[in-house]
Amino acid sequence: MNKYEKTLAQYVTELDDATVQMAVEKIVRENYEKYNNVEVYKQLFNCIDLTTLRSEDHTESVARFTKRVNDFENEHGDMPNVAALCVYPNYAATVRMNLEVSDVNIACVSGGFPSSQTFSEVKVAETMLAVKDGADEIDIVINVGDMLAGNYEEVCDEIAELKSACGDAHLKVILETGALKTASMIKKASLLAIYSGADFIKTSTGKQEPAATLEAAYVMCQAIKEYYDKTGTMIGFKPAGGISTTADAVKYYCVVAAVLGEDWLTNRYFRIGASRLANNLLSDIWGEEVKYF
């Protein structure tokens, strides 16, 4: 048994998908009304990684995107701002140059996003360049093919190498849970990513269907909780991909609250990757249709 199998053997990784689904339904049923309120909407807004990852992005569009976050701070100082701006790595410097808000981080997708299918050397170089240009956070994707093939050493070594390349920046590891498919495989990927140095684990790139699901969120949060119980180390969680409505976001909040508890309900440990969600939350907070971002 190698060290990766020994690590997994410390946890329950053989899960029944139907049991997971029932657990999620129970959490949402028992907690949704409790958390479906404006104060939670504000907390959720403050946990958003506001994202632009389009083929049409260019320097001027990213600068305008950044300016909207600056303007939000100036126009709505009574509201918390988003947690981070998430862009392609070649735009880290553009955001850094234009961002005037001190408590909003710069996040970059890196490491051959969204497929992770390129040379490890390219992933490392891309990550280091993004951090050099101002990224506070790096979002990478695990090599799903290696994970499904059971090549755990390759998966873990690459994550560890990219963690080292991040320097002081936080590393978010995207599992692409829709491709992993089963609760058991998602649990294993979560634990191996954490073991290899992830500061956050994240559901999806948003480029593949299915993207985020509440069932994947539940399994990932369970892995985080079990790791915390063994080590005392808090790892963050980020659902991303297809989360666009306030109701959707509240359901993820329910799962995090139920499994991980209140200590995780800040943007230090809980993020939501979204682009449309910000306006929908603001609409429900202010009671009128908002198209701010």
C-alpha positions in Angstrom: 0.0 0.0 0.0 1.6 3.3 -1.1 1.3 6.6 0.9 -1.7 7.8 -1.1 -3.7 4.6 -0.5 -2.6 4.8 3.2 -4.0 8.4 3.3 -7.3 7.4 1.8 -7.5 4.4 4.1 -7.8 6.8 7.1 -11.2 7.9 5.8 -14.5 6.4 4.7 -14.4 6.7 0.9 -16.8 4.1 -0.3 -20.1 6.1 -0.4 -23.5 5.3 -1.7 -24.8 8.0 -4.1 -28.5 7.5 -3.1 -27.6 7.9 0.6 -25.7 11.1 -0.2 -28.7 12.4 -2.1 -31.1 11.8 0.7 -28.7 13.5 3.2 -28.6 16.6 1.0 -32.4 16.7 0.6 -32.8 16.5 4.4 -30.3 19.3 5.0 -32.0 21.6 2.5 -35.5 20.7 3.7 -34.6 21.4 7.4 -32.5 24.5 6.9 -33.6 26.4 3.8 -36.2 28.7 5.4 -33.8 29.5 8.3 -31.2 30.8 5.8 -33.4 32.3 3.2 -33.1 35.9 4.2 -31.5 39.2 3.3 -28.6 38.9 5.8 -27.6 35.6 4.3 -27.9 37.0 0.8 -25.4 39.7 1.8 -23.0 37.1 3.2 -23.3 35.1 0.0 -22.6 38.2 -2.1 -19.5 38.7 0.0 -18.4 35.2 -0.9 -18.6 35.6 -4.7 -15.6 35.2 -6.9 -16.9 37.5 -9.6 -15.7 35.9 -12.9 -15.1 36.7 -16.5 -13.6 33.8 -18.4 -14.7 34.5 -22.0 -13.0 34.1 -25.3 -13.9 37.7 -26.0 -12.1 39.1 -22.9 -9.5 41.7 -23.7 -7.5 44.3 -21.7 -10.1 47.0 -21.9 -13.1 44.8 -21.0 -11.2 43.4 -18.0 -10.4 46.9 -16.9 -14.1 47.9 -17.2 -15.0 44.8 -15.3 -12.6 45.8 -12.5 -13.9 49.3 -12.4 -17.4 48.1 -11.7 -16.1 46.5 -8.5 -14.4 49.8 -7.6 -17.6 51.7 -8.3 -19.7 49.3 -6.2 -17.5 50.1 -3.2 -17.9 53.9 -3.8 -21.7 53.7 -4.5 -22.7 51.1 -2.0 -20.3 51.4 0.9 -22.9 50.0 3.3 -22.8 46.6 1.4 -19.9 44.1 1.6 -18.1 43.8 -1.8 -17.4 40.5 -3.6 -14.5 38.4 -2.4 -12.4 38.3 -5.5 -12.2 38.9 -9.2 -11.5 35.8 -11.2 -9.8 36.2 -14.6 -7.5 34.4 -17.0 -3.8 34.6 -15.9 -2.8 37.0 -18.6 -5.1 39.6 -17.1 -3.8 39.5 -13.5 -1.7 42.6 -14.2 -4.7 44.4 -15.7 -6.8 43.8 -12.6 -3.9 44.7 -10.3 -3.4 47.9 -12.2 -7.0 48.9 -12.0 -8.3 47.5 -8.7 -8.7 50.1 -6.0 -10.5 48.0 -3.4 -8.2 46.6 -0.7 -10.4 43.7 0.5 -11.1 42.2 -3.0 -8.6 39.5 -4.1 -7.4 38.7 -7.6 -7.9 35.1 -8.6 -6.6 33.5 -11.8 -7.5 30.2 -13.4 -4.2 28.5 -14.3 -2.5 25.2 -14.9 -4.0 24.4 -18.3 -7.6 25.5 -17.4 -10.1 24.1 -18.0 -8.9 20.6 -19.1 -5.6 20.5 -17.3 -4.2 18.7 -20.4 -0.9 20.3 -20.9 2.7 19.9 -19.8 3.3 20.2 -16.0 6.1 22.7 -16.8 3.6 24.9 -18.7 1.2 24.8 -15.7 4.0 25.8 -13.3 5.2 28.6 -15.5 1.7 29.9 -16.0 1.0 29.8 -12.3 4.3 31.6 -11.4 3.6 34.3 -14.0 0.1 34.9 -12.7 1.4 35.3 -9.1 4.2 37.6 -10.3 1.6 39.8 -12.0 -0.5 40.1 -8.9 -2.7 37.1 -8.4 -3.6 36.4 -4.7 -5.3 33.1 -5.6 -4.8 30.4 -8.2 -7.5 28.0 -9.4 -6.2 24.9 -11.0 -7.8 21.7 -12.3 -6.7 18.2 -11.2 -5.8 15.9 -14.0 -9.1 14.1 -14.1 -7.8 11.3 -16.4 -5.1 10.4 -14.0 -7.5 10.5 -11.1 -10.0 8.2 -12.8 -7.1 5.9 -13.8 -5.9 5.6 -10.2 -2.7 7.4 -10.9 -2.7 9.1 -7.6 1.0 9.8 -7.4 0.9 11.8 -10.6 -2.2 13.7 -9.4 -0.7 14.5 -6.0 2.8 15.4 -7.2 1.4 17.9 -9.7 -0.8 19.6 -7.1 2.1 19.8 -4.7 4.4 21.3 -7.4 1.8 23.9 -8.3 1.2 24.7 -4.6 5.0 25.4 -4.4 4.7 27.6 -7.5 2.0 29.7 -5.8 4.3 31.1 -3.2 2.2 33.1 -0.8 -0.9 32.9 -3.1 -3.7 30.5 -2.1 -4.3 27.4 -4.2 -7.8 26.3 -5.1 -8.0 22.9 -6.7 -10.9 22.2 -9.0 -12.0 18.5 -9.0 -14.4 18.7 -12.0 -16.9 16.6 -10.1 -19.2 16.1 -13.0 -16.4 14.1 -14.7 -15.6 12.2 -11.5 -19.3 11.2 -11.4 -19.6 9.2 -8.1 -19.6 10.3 -4.5 -16.8 7.8 -3.8 -14.5 9.2 -6.5 -15.3 12.8 -5.4 -14.4 12.0 -1.8 -11.1 10.4 -2.8 -10.2 13.4 -5.1 -11.1 15.8 -2.3 -8.8 14.1 0.2 -5.9 13.7 -2.2 -6.2 17.4 -3.2 -6.2 18.5 0.5 -3.3 16.1 1.3 -1.3 17.6 -1.6 -1.6 21.2 -0.4 -4.9 22.7 -1.5 -6.1 25.7 0.5 -9.5 25.3 -1.1 -11.3 22.6 -3.0 -13.7 23.6 -5.8 -16.4 21.6 -7.6 -16.1 22.6 -11.2 -14.7 24.7 -14.0 -18.2 25.6 -15.3 -17.0 24.4 -18.7 -18.4 20.8 -18.4 -21.8 19.4 -17.5 -22.9 18.6 -14.9 -21.1 21.4 -13.1 -21.7 22.0 -9.4 -24.2 19.8 -7.6 -25.4 19.9 -4.0 -24.4 16.2 -3.7 -20.8 16.9 -4.7 -20.8 19.9 -2.3 -21.9 17.6 0.6 -19.2 15.0 -0.1 -16.5 17.7 -0.4 -17.5 19.4 2.8 -17.5 16.0 4.6 -13.9 15.5 3.4 -13.0 18.9 4.7 -14.7 18.3 8.0 -13.0 14.9 8.5 -9.6 16.3 7.6 -10.2 19.1 10.1 -11.2 16.7 12.8 -7.9 14.8 12.3 -5.5 17.7 11.8 -7.1 20.9 13.0 -6.5 22.5 9.6 -9.3 24.4 7.9 -9.6 24.0 4.2 -11.9 26.2 2.2 -14.8 25.1 -0.1 -16.0 26.7 -3.4 -18.9 25.5 -5.4 -18.8 26.8 -9.0 -20.6 26.2 -12.3 -24.2 26.9 -13.0 -25.0 28.6 -9.7 -27.0 31.6 -10.8 -30.1 32.1 -8.6 -30.4 33.2 -5.0 -32.3 30.0 -4.2 -29.4 27.9 -5.5 -26.9 29.8 -3.5 -28.9 29.5 -0.3 -29.0 25.7 -0.7 -25.2 25.6 -0.9 -25.0 27.8 2.1 -27.3 25.3 3.9 -24.9 22.4 3.1 -21.8 24.3 4.3 -23.6 25.4 7.5 -24.8 21.9 8.3 -21.7 20.0 7.5 -18.9 22.5 8.4 -20.5 25.0 10.7 -20.4 28.7 11.2 -16.6 29.1 11.2 -16.7 28.3 7.5 -19.4 30.9 6.6 -17.0 33.7 5.7 -15.2 34.4 2.4 -12.0 33.2 4.0 -13.2 29.6 3.8 -16.3 29.8 1.5 -16.5 31.1 -2.0 -19.0 30.8 -4.8 -17.8 30.9 -8.4 -20.4 32.9 -10.3 -21.0 35.6 -12.8 -24.9 35.9 -13.0 -25.4 35.3 -9.3 -24.2 38.7 -8.2 -26.9 40.6 -9.9 -29.6 38.2 -8.8 -28.5 38.5 -5.1 -28.5 42.3 -5.4 -32.0 42.2 -6.9 -33.3 40.1 -4.0 -31.4 42.3 -1.4 -32.8 45.5 -2.8 -36.2 44.3 -3.9 -35.9 45.4 -7.5 -34.2 44.1 -10.7 -30.5 44.9 -10.7 -28.0 44.6 -13.6 -25.0 46.1 -11.9 -22.3 43.7 -13.1 
